[in-house]
Structures are given as structure tokens and as C-alpha cells.
Amino acid sequence: MAQQVMQIGGISFACVVRGSGRPLVLVHGFPFDHTMWQAQIETLSAVCCVIAPDLRGFGGSGLSDADVADGVEMRRYAADIKAVLDELQISEPAILCGFSMGGYVLWQFVLEYPECVAAIVLCDTRADADSAEGQQARLQMAENVMRNGIDAVPGAMIPKLLAAETIANRQEIVDQVEVMIRKSSPEGIAAAQRGMGKRPDVREHLGEMNWPAMVVVGAEDAISSPAEMREIAEALPAAEYVEIEAAGHMTPLENPGAVSDALLRFVQSL
């Protein structure tokens, strides 16, 4: 899938742009890149201008030394997306879809740039901040990958990312997720983990987010539980809740057709 590469603030940013019409921005999760959205790009580009950037430090996008040391906060990723949209001369408010960490970025984008938002999709994400224990675990992973590389990351993450049925019976998905994780750099992983540990709790702002919204979650998600995602949907003023069967946390990969169909229906309803 062809990418555009642009220079913004001394950093290279890679981004897939495909299709025409209303802009739809797909924000990937951790520790992945835009390729996790391949099925959705294929489907949605028939009706939208799909914009799928690689976040700072992932895929084809660069990272600074300061990013690694200090962490990339979610509002920094959000500012990068705004800069990419400006570079692409996208002036129309966009539909924004964020998966997992991409959802954390989406919250900050809508708070910082509300005039750029037409609608929002929250996919397998959270609205609260990390606990002290969660923050410590992120810092520990950041230190470990910088010291030892990323070999331990797939084994630590995959049992949480995928439904038990996927792990037992769909080895091709397990392998795909492992390959995607191993494409990430220690620096990108460390920067993101340090940044996610600092993310703010946005639950008090959900009632102000009065855009058309869809909340999507895998029925077997062990990271962003259906109960938690339903609470987010109920707190948003105009949200539809969609639960995806036969999926854990990685809904866009575990049940790509159902996620693509839900997104297509949502986009066409606007």
C-alpha cells in the first residue's frame, strides 16, 4: 500500500491516503502501524478519503532522541495528526477512528482541535488514566526494551491482545500480530509506553463530546472490556455501541469484516 512521506518539524511522517470524499482518519494502536487497518482501508476507501498515518516512532514515521527519553504524550501524537492533515491540505472536518492507544490520541485531538472533527469512532480503548501499577508496568517495559530489545514483547502482549479462540484456532492471526509487533523499534515502544503512562483521565469531558459517535469493542476484549466500553458509549451524548463477536482486543484483525461493515454503516449514516 503506497505511502506518502512528509517532513514536519524535522521528523519524517508516513501516511497512506486512499480514496476520495469525506476524510476518515484511522489512528492505529500500540505497538503497530497503519497496516493493522488494511481491511478497513480497502473497504472504506470506496466511500471516503481514508487517511492512515503512522504515529511518531512507528512504521515509516521518525522519532527524536527527546521523544525516547521523555515519552511521547498523547497530545503530541494528536498535534502530529493535525500537522499531517494540514500538510495534506485537508480543511473539511474529519471522521476520526482511534484503536486502543489511537483512542487515547483521539481524545486529545478532539479536545485540542474540535473544529476539525465531524464524528468519532472509539475502538477497543479506554477513557481513564493508568493506575500507579499500570504506569509502573509501562515504565518497566520501556526500560526492558531499551536494554534487551523487543523479543519478549510479543509473548507478553499477544495473550492479552487476542481472544482465546483466536490463539487456539487461528494461527495466521497470531503470526500476523507477532510480525507487526516485531516491526516496531525499541525506541518507538519506549517512547509510547512512557507517554501512555502520563495520559490524562478524560471521563469528565465525555459529556461535552457532542459529535456523532460509535463505540466498538470485541466481545472477548480483556484490555478494554465490553462493560467499560459500554460506559463510554453511555457517557457520550450521541454514541452507538457495537460489540464485535469472535474478537478480543484486536477487533480490526480478528473480525475485520464486522469492523469494516460497522464503520461503513456509520460513515454512510452521517
N, C-alpha and C positions, 0 to 999 in steps of 0.2 A: 504494500500500500504506500503510494508516494507521499513523501512528507515535504513540507516547506520548512526551511530553516531561516531564522531571522536573528539578528543581533540586537539585543535590548539591554542597555546599561552594562555593556561589556560581557554579557552572558549570551551564549547561543541557546535559542529555543526552537525545538522541533514541534511541528503541528501538522496533523492531517486535516485537510479541508476538502470536503467532497459533497457534491450535490448543489442545489440552488433552492432559494426560497427563504423562509424564516430561519434565523440562526438557532441551532441547537448545540450547546456546548456540553461535551461529555468529559467529566473530570474523573480520572482513574484513582484507584486506591493504592494502598501500600502493601508490598513493595513492587508495584507493577508499572506499566506504562500504557500508552494508548491502545496497544494491541489487545488488551483484555476486552475491548469494546468491538472487536472485529465484526461479530454477528450483528450488533446494533448499528454500526456504521453502514453495513451493507443494506439493511432494511430501511433505516431512517433517511438515508441519503436520497431515496426515491422521492421524498416529500419535503425535505429540509436541506439547508446548508449545514452539514454536520461539521463541527469544529472539535477535534480531539487532540488537545495538546499533551505533550509530555511535561509533567511538572518538573520544576527545577531539581536537577540531580538524578533524574530518571530518564530511561530511553535515550533519545538524542539530545536532551537538554543539559546544559552545563551547570556548574556549581562553583562557588568561590570558597577559598580557604576559611573565610569567616563563617560561611554557612555551616561548614562541618563542625567548627569549634563551638559555635553558639546555638546551632539548630536553626531550622527554617520555620518560623512561626506561620500559622495558617493564614494570617492576613498578608504575609509576604507572598505566599503562593497565590492568594486572591489578587494581589496587585499585579503579579506576573500575568495572570489570565486577562486582566483588564488591559495590560500593555500589549498582549498578543492581539486582542480584539481591536485595539486602536491601530496596531501595525497592519492588520488586515482590512482596516477601514470599515469595520462593522459598526454602524451607527444605530441600527434598529435594536430595541431591547430583545434580549435573547432568552430562550428557554434554557435553564441550567439544570444539569443532571449530575449529581455527585455520588460516587460509590465509596462507602467506608471513609477513609481519610479524605477522599474527594468531597464527601458530605461536610466534613469539618471545614474544608476550604470554601464550600458553597455558602455555609452560614456566614462566614466573614465577608464573602463577596456581596451578599445581599444587604448586609449591614453597612458596608462601605460604599457600594455603588447601586443603590436601589433604582436609580433612573435607567440602569442598564438591564433590568430584569423584567421579563414578560411572564414567566411561570417557573416553578421549581419542581424538581423530582429528587427525592431523598431515597437513596438505595442502600439498604443494609448499613446504616450509620448510627450515630448517637448525637444527642444534643448536650449531654452533661460533660463536665471535665473529668479528667482522671482522678482516681483516689491517690493518696500518698503512695500506696503499694503499687498502683499502676504506673505512676511516674517513675518509681524506683526501678521497676522492671524494664521500662523503656531505656532509661539511662544505662542499665546493665547490658542490654542488647547492644546499644551504641558503642559502649566500651569494648564489648566482646568482638564485634565485627571489625572494629578498627585494629584490634590486637591480633585476631585469629582468622580474619576473613569470614565469608558468609556460608561456609559449608554446613554449619549447624542450623542455619535459619530455616531451610525447607522442612527439616524434621520437626522443628519446634512449632512451625506455623500451620502446616498442612492439616494435622488432626483437628485444628480449630476452624480452619477455613472451609472445609468440605464436610458435607453430610456423611454419616457413617455408611449409608448405602452407596454413595459415590466412591468412597475409599475402598469398599469391599468389591464392587462390581464394575467400576468404570475407570480402569487403569489409565485409559487415554487422557482423562481429565486430570487425574493425579499427576501424570507425567507432564501435561501441558502447564499446570500450575508450577511444578518444580522448575521447569525450563524458564518460565517467566521470572520466578524469584531469582534464579541464578544469573539472569541477565543484569540484575541490579548490582551497583557498586557498593563496597563497604561505606564509602563516603556519603552516597545518597541515602543509604539506610540509616546511618548515624545521624545525619542532619535532620531527616524526617522524624525519627524517634525523639530526638531532643526537642524538636518543635512541637510534636503532638503532645508531649508531656506538659507543655506550657499553655495548651489551648484553653480558652475560657468556656465556662458554662453558659450556654445561650438559651436555656429553657425560659428565662424570664422575658425573652424577646419574641418567642414563637407567636404569641397572640398579636404581634404587630405585623407579622409577615402575611399580608393580605393579598397574596398572589394566588392564582390557581395553582394547586399543588397536588402531587401524587407521592405517596409513601409506599415503597416497595421493599419487601423483606422475604427471604427464604423461610419456608415453614420450619426448617431444621437449623436455623441460624443460631449458633452457640455464642456468638460475639455480640451481635445486635439482635436481641431476642424479639420475636413477634410481639410479645406483650409490651416491650419498651418502644418498639416502632409504632404500635397502635396508640400509645400515649402521645407520641409526637404528632401523629395524624389528628388526634382529638384536640391537641393544643393549637394547631394551625387553624386559622379561620375558614379556609376553603380547601380542605385536603380530602383526597380519596385514598383509601387504604387498600393495598393489593398484596396478597400473600401468595408466594410462588411455591407450588408443590415441587417435590423431588429436588430440593435445593437446600444447601446450608448457607454459609455466608457468601459464597461466590456465585450468586444467582445469575449474573450475565454469562457465566461459563457453564454452570451446571444445568440450567434450563434456559438457554439463550432464546429459543423461540417464544417462550412465555413472556420473557422480559421485553423482547423486541415488540411483540404484539401489544403489550400494555403501554409501552412508550408510544407506539404508532397511534393507538386509540386515543391516548391523552393529547398528543400533538394535534390530531385531527379534530378534537373536540374544542379546541381553543378558538 
